Amino acid sequence: MAERAESLGVTILRDHAVTAITAQDDHGVTVKAGKGKTFRGRWLATPRIVSLNLQAS
């Protein structure tokens, strides 16, 4: 499944424990994960983050 997702341009982050969901709206979700980083994406799947157009801030 990961190979197919990546072929479609999905960014898959492994070993990033989600510590908080900080925002959610019709356009996506923002979470804190890893070492205090914030990520925003269109989708979130646990136990790991799976997201399109993920941008770290």
N, C-alpha and C positions, 0 to 999 in steps of 0.2 A: 504494500500500500504506500509506503514512504517513497519508493522509487517512482510510482505513478504520480503522486502529489508533487514531487520535486520536478518531474517532467512538465508539469503544468505551471511551474513558477512559484510553488508554495515554499515558503521559508519554514524549515522545521528546526526548532531549537530543542536540544536534548539537555537533560540535567539542569533545568532552570525551574527550581521550586517556586511556585506562585505563593507569595506571602500576603497579597491583598488585591482585591478587585477594586480599583479606584474610580472607575466610571464605566457606564454602559449606556448606549443609545442605539438608535436604529442603524447607525453606520459602523458600529463596532464596539470593542471593549478595550479598556486600558487596565493593565495590571502591573503590579510591582513583582519582580522576580529576580532570582539570582542574587547578586551582590548589590541590592538596592537600586537596580536599574528599572526603568519604566518602559513598558512596551505597549503599543497600540496596534490592534489588528482587527480584521473583519470577523475572525472566528477564534475561539479558544476551545481547545479540547484537552481534557485532563486524562491521565495524570501528567501529560506533558503539553506544553503550548504548541499548537499547530496553527499557523496563521498565514494569511496572504498579506502582502504589503506591510509587513511588520517593520516598524521604525523604532529604534532605541533612542532614548533621550537622556 
